[in-house]
Amino acid sequence: MLTAITGINWGDEGKGRMVDLLAENYDIVIRYQGGNNAGHTVVNDRGRFILNLLPSGVFREETVNVLGPGVVIDLEHLFNEVGRLTEAGIKITPDNLIISDRATICMPYHKMLDCLEEDRLADAKFGSTRRGIAPVYSDKYMKKAFRTGDLLDFGDIERRMPAIIEWKNLTVAGGYGAEPLKAEDMLDWLRKYGLPFTPFIRNTTEYLTKAVDEGKSILFEAQLGALRDIDFGIYPYTSSSNSIAAYAPIGSGIPGKKLDSSVGIMKAYSTCVGEGPFTCEMFGDEAHKLREAGGEYGAATGRPRRVGGFDVVASRYGVLIQGATCIALTKLDVLSGYDKIPVCVKYEVNGELTDVFPSGSALAKAKPVYEYLPGWSEDIGSARKKEDLPVPALAYVKYIEDAVGCPIKYVSVGPDREQYVEMF
């Protein structure tokens, strides 16, 4: 069984929690794109953890976790993330963590360039996490990046580094006027944070092909959501990688394999971190109430999330793009206490109504058209089967299911691992 877990909307839908929940049914969990700009929150019996690079299956001792060739890896961040989890009693060894030899290394100068460009853009910024993601993907496609497999022959890195730094300084010093980079500083950084991971580096194509042939089950964990995909998202306010389920086999190293299912994750309302069009956005007291009730602050950045009512138009599009076969609806409990719940059912663009998710300037001009559904007052945190949910809550779930055209299999009713309802 090859299953992808992906975000339906703008990211921060609760993918980490669902991966942690479902990982017990899978032998291998893979991160196949993105970098440490992800923020996957997992709450279990060991505490509350925020993962940026490590797959969320790392808390299951019997699960093998893989960072695929589509991932960009800040080795210093990974070094510290592994250290934090090890201190918390989580065992991380080459037996349960594999790093692809084709993954791209996010160097310190990528983060520097990310920050320099966001500062230059000022009020016109794209809302980058300032973690070097766009610059490192740019270098990957410019064919001027270092890959994790290069660490296995450090002498080759030492030979290549001076020319790379000379090229980088054309931009760092010549363009932005910043302090020039030094090749030896970058080599020291790789020695300190990269060389310790050499025992973890393997050919994931060979490993995963054998695993599939042996009948092992694989769970692919995406970063961000459909609306942040570089090709299908709200460009240019996107990530720099493909966050869609279709990319999962490619970004993992087994492009010839096909998914069996795609689990889409979406919240019972809408949230968005960063810049870009967000049609259903709430403001003022209404937004503050929802943000505080849901604890809506970015796991990776700490930035307050923009919030709004559930967006049918965007979510239906996300379901389509992700090829979702079922949905996990998260944070339904946050809506408890609302007399009526806003749902954006259409967009108004240039005076015309549409239920098709637009792009470009049309999306920027879109205005929400709301309907209001009955709310409920009960605390649903203890619900464990669908019959435990209030009638209006069940009706709300059914409405969303019909509106997006995909069955809702899981409904989370709280942050803890066991706080969910399986609908069928």
C-alpha positions, 0 to 999 in steps of 0.5 A: 500500500502506497499512500500520500498524506497531503494538504488540501489548502494553504498548509498547516492543515494538521498533516503531522498529527495524521501521519503520526496517527496513521503511521502505525499501519505503515512500515515506512514514512517518507518526506518527499519535498520541501525543507525545514520550512515545514512545521508539523505538530505532533502531540503524543504520550511523550509530549508535544513536538514540532517537526520541520525536517524529520518525517512524523513517523519518527515516533513509531519505533518500528517505522523507517523514516526517509528523507527523499531526493526531492527534499532540501536539507539544512544540515544544521537544522537537522542536526539540532532537530535530531538532538532535541528528539534524542534528548526527549528519548526518541531513538534516531539511528541509521536503522530508522532514518535514511537520507537520500544521497540525492537530496539537496543541501541547504547551505548557510548562504541560501538562508542569507540570500533568502533574508537579503531578498525579503528585506529588499522586497520590504512591503512587496515580500512573498512571505518567505520563511527565510529558511533558504528554500527558494534559493536552494531550489534555484541552485538545484535547477541551476546545477550548482548545488551540493547533494548529501551524497557528496558528503561521502567524498568530502575531497570533491566538495573541497575542490568544488567549493571555491568556485561556488563561493566565487559565483555566490559572492557575485550576488551576496557582495556584488548585488546586495553589498553584504559581507563576502562569503568564505569557502573555508567557513562553508567547509567547516559548516559541512564538516560539523553538521554534515559529516555526522550524517554520512552513516544515514545516507543511502540510495533510496531508489534501491531501498524503496524499490526493494521495499515495495517488491517485498510488500512493505507499506509506505506513507508519503508525507507532504509539506504545505498544501495544494495551494502552495504548490509551485505549479498549481498554487497561488503563484508567486506566493507558493513554496518552491517545490511540488507539494502535490501527491502526484510528486510523492513517488518522484520526490521519494526516489521511486518515480515508476511506482504509483499511489494506491490512495491519497489522504487529503487533510483540511481544517474545518475552517480556513487558515493561511500563513504568509502572503498572497490571496486568501479570499475568505479571510476574516478580520478584527474581533471575529478573526481574533476569536477564531485564531485564539480558539484554534491556537493559529500560529505557524508551527515553523515560524510562530507567525499568526495565521490568517483565518476565515470560514471554510472555503468550499471553492479552494477546498474543492480545487485542492481535493482535485489537485491532490487526487484525494480518495478520502479526507481527514477533517481537523479541528472540528472541536474549535468550532464548538460554541458558534451559533452559526458557522460561515462557509464560503460557497462561491467567489464573486469576480468582476461582478460574476459568481463562480465556483471555480478556483481562479488564478492570477489577477482574478484570484486577487480580485475575488470576494467571498460569498457566504452561507451560514450553517447551524453551530453547536454548543457542546464540547466534542473533545470526548467523541470517539464515534460519529454517534457521539457528535451533536447533530449540527456537527454531523450535518456540518461534516456532511455538508463539507463532504458533499461540497468538496466531493470527497468522503470524510473518513477521519474527524479530529476533535482535539490535539491528542493522538486519540482525539478523533472519530473514524466516520466509516 
